Amino acid sequence: MTDLDPRPGEPQPFAHLSTPNAALYRDLLRSFARAKERFIVHLRPEDVAAELHRESDEQLAQALDKLVEWGNLRADADTGRVTTVEDFHRKRFLFQLTAAGHAAEQAIAFYEEAIGQRGVLQSVALADIADQLAALSALAAETDPDPAKVHLLLLALADRFASLADNAQAFMSSLRRAIDFSDGDVEGFIAYKERLIDYINRFIADLANSGAQIARLLDEAEARGHERLLGLAARREASDAVPEGADAAEAFGRAEAAALESWRNRWRGLRDWFISGGADRPSQARLLRQSAVTAIKQLLDTVGLLNERRSGRSDRSADFRTLARWFAEAPDEAAMHRLWRAAFGLASARHLTVTAATVAEWDETEPQGLAWAEAPPVRISPQLRRTGSYERRGKPNQVRDRSEMRRLLRERADREAAEAAAARARLSTGGPVLLSDLGVLDTRAFRLFLSLLGDALAARLPGDTEVKAVTGDGSLEVRLSLVAGGGQARIMTEDGVLSGPEHLIEITDLG
């Protein structure tokens, strides 16, 4: 006998899973579990048969006896309906789940749920967590918060967060199984892929927006003293602890310390999920976003492989037949010309040099859209046709004077530099100002502002409320700070109105 073999007399509640009649045993035990959910403890054989919609026969009786032998059920004498001596000597039993049998049913149910769970990406849970954290932060600001409210709010927060994390993990696992798809309904998979990518994209956007809000609320709650709230919840939980020994106060202290450590661990998990601990410790929310983006790429790659598998071998003749079909299905001649240019990339022979007379004839007589067969001929120099070279022997051509063109380019560059300097001067704030106080921006200043805003938002990590960024040319520095409860900012421009969350912005011209 090994250490793993059950000792004689010990219950074996999982033994029924490896027997030929495992399906019958599972149905019997599920009926007892459903009855327990209805607060029914004891069942007679005929009650079990009615639950399973079958006859109370010898096979059912033997199965119940076997489950008693393995320790899943307990049999008690049924004396409630004895009316004669014969009834007393006839075997009549009431059956109920034992502690071991109930624990085994819970373990099997958990296993089946975990295996079959596909998981979801819960955008609603993100909003719920943010709302609960906001309420918790408000309680932390109170001088004497209600322990019952704090405890119930923390329980709801922990339950919602656990659901979010477990479902996200299950969804990514099921998504990897879907990506590994190789056989089956290919058309169905491709249609499912479109809906799935849209679903993931929506969750990624919600996670980016809500994640930053949750990180800010976590920092706010910690600044207001979240440890005090965790202590209230732990003290309330410890009040239900069973006293051990003579020293009830010591037992209460141990229970309170254990509960407080448990709540601290949950809070740490919530913080690590939404707030990064540095470049080497990214938050779980960021890792989930990266995994979701990677999954989208893998889905697209899988669809490409499936399409290649369906199309079979490809060669040049098949490509030309496909191209011919596209030409035949083109709606008009203009579409055919666009398809020709896209497929072959052929255009007019620009390397040929024509005479000035030919160019003048084109300008005077050639209408727009004239077919090439009806157009006047291109007159090529006989020297080019005879020798393949157009260069004439003798004196080289006179160098063209490009000073006027350079002057125009220099004027344009100076004008653009002046406009850029004016835009930088217009945006230089001289200190922190609200976005809504920037005033009306002209087109060039607005474009520069959008570039600065994009650089700052790209540099902001989840949970950051302030960020600093420098433009690529090192000429401008922008500082952006979120205004808590600031509402919406409206920035007026010559091209329209830009709206978004209110921020404090400081733009410094480093030049």
N, C-alpha and C positions, 0 to 999 in steps of 0.2 A: 504494500500500500504506500503510495506517495503522499507528499504533503498536500497535494491538490485533491486527492480523493476524499469524499465525505466520510466522516466517521460514522460508525453504526449508531442509529438512533437520531442522527441529525437530519433536519428537513432538506429535501432536494427539490426546491420549488421550480427549478428550470429543467427537470428531467423530462417533463412531458413534451418539450420541444423537439426531442430527437427520437420520438416513437412513431410507429406507422400511423397511429390515430391522432397525430398532433393537431390536425384541423378540428376534430371533435373536442379535444381537451381545451383548445383555445376558445371555441365557441362557449363551452361550459363556463370557463373562468371569466370571459367577457360578460356573460349574463350575471354572474355574481358581482362583478365590478359595477355594472349598470344598476343593479339593485342597491348596492351600497350608496351610490350617488343619490338614489331616491330615499335614503335612510331606512332601507329594509335590510335587516341583518341576517335573518334566517330564511332559508328557502327549503321547501320540501321537493322531492324528486318530481312530483307532478307540476310544481310551480316552474321548475327549470325546463321541463318539457314544454309547458305552455309558452314560456319565453322564447324557446327555440322553434316553436311551431312543429313539434314532432311528438311521437308517442312515447310514453314513459315505459320503456321496455327493458329487457335484461341488459342490453348493451349500454344503455344510459346508466343503469345501476352499477354495472361493473366499472364504468369510467369514473363515476363519483367515488367509489371505493378506492380506486387507484390514486385519485387525487388526494384522498385522505391519507393514503399510505405515503405519498411523497411529501406530505406536509403542507399542501396548498389549501386544503379544506380541513375543517374540524366537524366531526359528526357527533351530535348529541341525541340522546333518546327522545323520541317524540311521544310524550305521554298525554298530550293535550287532547287527543281525539280517541283515547282508549275507552271503550264502553263494555267490552267483554274480556274474559280471561284469554280467549284466543287472540284478540287484538293485542293484549299485553305481551304474549309470547311471540307475536309476529314482529319481524324486524321493521321498525319504523324510525327514521332518523330525520333530524333537522340539520341542514348543512350551512356552514358559514365560512367566510374567508378567514384564514389565520393571519397573524401579523407577517409571517414570512411570505404567505401567498399574496397578500395585499402589496407588500414591498416589491415582489417579483412582477406583479401586474403593472405597477407604476414604472418600474425599470423598462419593461418591454414596451409600454406605451411611449415612454420617452425616446426609446431607440427607434421605434417605427416613425414617430413624428420627426425626429432628426434626419432619418434617412429620406423620408418623403418630402421634407420641407424644401420648397424652392426659394423662399425668402422674397422680400420686396425691398425696394429703396423707398423709405418712408419720408417723403417731403413734409407730410403733415406732422410727423413726430418732431422734426426740426423746429417747426413753429411752436409746437406744444412745449418743448424744452425751453425755448426762448421766453415764452410767456411765464412758465413756472419759475425760471431764474429771475425774471423781472419782479414777480411777486415775492420771491425769497429775498431779493435785494431790498425791497420796500420793508419787509419785516425786520431785516437786519438794521435798518435805520431807526427802528422804534426803540425806545428806552426799555420797555418791558414787553417783549413780544409774547404772544400766546403760545405756550409749548405745544398744545394740541394742533394749532394751525401749522406751526413749524414742522412738527413730526409728519403730519399728513402730507404736507407739500413736499417734503424730502422723500417720502415713500413714493409719491406719484412721480417725482422727478427721476428717482432711481429706477422705477419700473419702466418708464418711457424710454430712458436711456438704454437700459438693458435690452429692451425690445428693438430699438434702433440698431444697436451694435450686432445683436444676434441675427437679425434679419438681413443686415448688410453683408455679414459674413456668409450666410446661407445663400444669398442671391449671387454673390461673386463665385461661390463654389458651383452653383447650378449653371451660371453663365459659362464657366470653364468647360462644364460637361457639354453645353450646347455648342461651344466653339469646336470641340473635338468631334462634332458631328461628321460622319463620313458616309453613311448609307441612310436610306429612307426617303421621305417625301422632300425632294430637292426644291420643288416649287413652293411648298409650304414653308420650308426653312427660309428661303429668300424673302418671302412676304413677311414672315415673322421678324426677320432681321431689320427691315425698315421700321417697324413699330418699336422694336427693342432699342435701336439707336436713338430714335426720337425720345423714348422714355428715359434712357441714360443721360442724354443731353439736358433734359429738363431737370433731372436730379442734380447733375453737376452744377448747373446754374443756381439751383436752390441751395445746395451745400455751400457754394462760394459766398452767397449773400448771407444766409442764416448763420454760417460758421463764424463769420466776422462779428455778427451781432452777439452770438452766444459767447464768444471769447471776450468781448467787451463787458458783457453782463457778469461773467465769472470774475473778471478783475474787479468790477464794481462791488460785487458781493464780498469778495475777500478784503477789499479796502474797508468795508463797513463792519467787518468782524464776523466772518462765516463760522469761525470756530465756536463762537458762543451759541450759534444756532445748532451746530452739530452736537454740542454738549447738552442742549435742551432735549433734542431727540433721543440721545443716548440715555439721559436720566429718565425720560418717560418710558423707554423700553425696559430699563432695568427695574422699574417699579413693579413689573410683572414677574420678576425672577423668583423662583422658589427658594426660600431660605434653607441654608445647609448648616447643620450643627447649631451650636448655641449662639454663635455670633452672627446675627442677622445683618448687622451693619457691614461687617466684613464681606459677607456674601453679596450684599447690594453693591459695595464698592467694586468688587471683581466684575460683577455683571455690567456695571456702568462703564468700567474701563474697557471691557471687551467690546461693548456696543459702540463706544466712541472710536476705538481703533477701526472697527468695521466701517463706520461712516466716513472716517478720514480716508480709508482706502477707496471707497466709492467716489469720494470727491476727487481724489488723485486721478482715478480712472477717467472721470468726466473731463478734468482739466487736460490730461494727456491726449484725450481724443480730439479736442478742438484747439489746443494751444501747443505750438511747437516749442521744444526745449532747446532750440538752436539748430544749426545746419546739420549736425550729426544725429539729432533726435526729432525728425519731423512728426507732426501730429498725425493721428490715425485718420482724421478727416482728409488731410492732404494726401496721405498714402491711398485712401479710397478713391479720391479724385484721379490720381495717377493711374490706379488700377482700372478705373472705368474708362479713361481715355485709351489706355493700352488695349482694353477689351474691344473697344470700337474698332481700332485698327486691325486687331486679329479677326474680328467678324468680317470686315471688308476683305481681308486676305482670304478667309475661308470661302466667301462667296466667289471671289475670283478663281480659286482652285476648282470650285464646283462648276463654274461656267466653262472653264477649260476642259474639265472632265466630260461635260455634256457635249461640247462642240467637237470633241475628238481631234484627230490630227489636222493640222493646218499647214497648207503649202501655198505657193504663189498662185497657182491656178485657182484654188478656192478663194484666195483674196481678190483676184481679178473678177471672178464671177460675182462675189459679194458687191464689189465696187460697181459692176455693170448693173446689178439690181438697184443699187442706190441711184444711179443715173436715171434708170427707167422710172423710178418712183419720185424723182424730183418734181416739185410742184410747178416750176417755171424755169425759163432759160437762165435767169440770174442765179438761181440756186445751183444749176449745173455748173456755171462758171465758178462759183465759190467752192463747190466740191472739187472741181478740177485743180484750182489753185491749192486747196488743202491737201489733195492727194499727191500731186506731182511737183508742186512748187515751181512750175515753169512760168516765166514772164518774158517780156520783150528783151531782145538782145541789147542791153544798155551799153555793152562794151564796144559796139560798132559806132564809128564816128560818121556822121552824115554831114553833108555840105550845108552851107548857109542857105542856098537856094531851096533845098528840100525842106528845111525848117520853115522858111518863109511860105512855101506852098502849103505846108500843113496848116500854118496859122490862118491862111486866107481861105482855103477851099475845103479843108476836112471838117465835116460836121461831127458833133459828138455822137458816140455810139455807132459809127460806121463800121461795117464788117471789114475784116482785114483783107478779104479777097477783092473788095471794091475800093479800097483805099489806094491813093497814089503810091507808086513804088518808092522804095528807099534807095537813093542814089549813093553808091559807095565809090570811093576813090579807086581808079584803076590801079594805082600803086599798091593799095591794100590787097586787091584781088590777085595781082600778079606776084607779089613778093611776100604777102602775109604780114607786112609791116607798113604802118602809115607814116613813119618818120621819113621826112625828106632829107636827102643829102644836102649838105651845104650849110648855110647860116641857120643856127637854131632859132626857134620861135622866140618872140619877144616876151620877156617875163611880164605877167600881168601885175598891174599896180593894185594892191589890196589894202592900201592905207585907209581908204574911205570905209571899207568893211570893218577893219580893225577899230576905227574910230567909233562906228556904230555899236560894235560889241562892247567897247570900253564904256560908252555912255550907258548902255543897258546895264552893265555890271555895276556901275556907280549908282545908277538909279535904284537897282534892287538892294544894294548895300545900304543906301540911305533909308529905303522903306523898312528894311529889317531893323536898322538902328532905331527908327521911329517906333516900330512895334515893340522893341525891347524897352524903350523909354516909356511907352504907354503902359506896359504891363508891370514895370518896376513899382512895387507897392510902398517901399520905404518902411515897412513894418507889417505885422499881421493885420489883415482885413478880411471881412466876410466875403464870400463869393458873390452874394447878392448886392454888395456895395461896389463892385468893379465898374459899374456904369456900362454904357453902350460901347461895344467893341467893333472896330471896322473889320473888313474881311481879312487883311493880313495879320492884324493883332489877334483875331479870333483863331486863325490857323496856328499861330505860334502858341496861343493859350491851350489849344487842344493837344498840341505836341507835349507841352509841359505837364498837363494833367495826365496824359497817358503814361509818361515816364514815372510820375509819382505813384500812380495807382499800380503800375507794374512792379514797383519796388516794395509795395506794402505787403507785409506778411499777414496771415490770418491772426486776428487779435490785436494788431497794431492800431492805435488811434492817432499816431503821428508818424510821418515819414518825411525823409529828406532825399532829394535826388538832384543830380547835376546833368545838364544836357551833354550830348556827345561831344560837342565842340568846346565844352568847358566855359561857355560864355554866361550861362544863367544857372542859378540855384533856386529850387522851389522847395518850400516847406508846406506840408498839408496836414491839418489837424481836424479830426472829426468833431463836430459840435453836438454834444449830447442833447437830444430834444430840440435841435435847431430847426426841424421841419425841412421844407423844400426850399432850395435856392433857385432863383430865376435870373439867368444871365442874358441880357439883351444884346443882340448883334444886328448888323445890317442884313444878315441872311435869315434871321429868325430868332427864336428863343430857345436856349438850352436850359433844361431843368434837371435837378438832382439833389442828393442830400446836402444839407448846409455844411460847409467846412470853413475853417480859417486858413487863409493862404498868404504866404509871404514869398515874394519873388524878388531876388537880388541879382543885379547885373554885375557879374564878377569882372567885367572888363573895365 
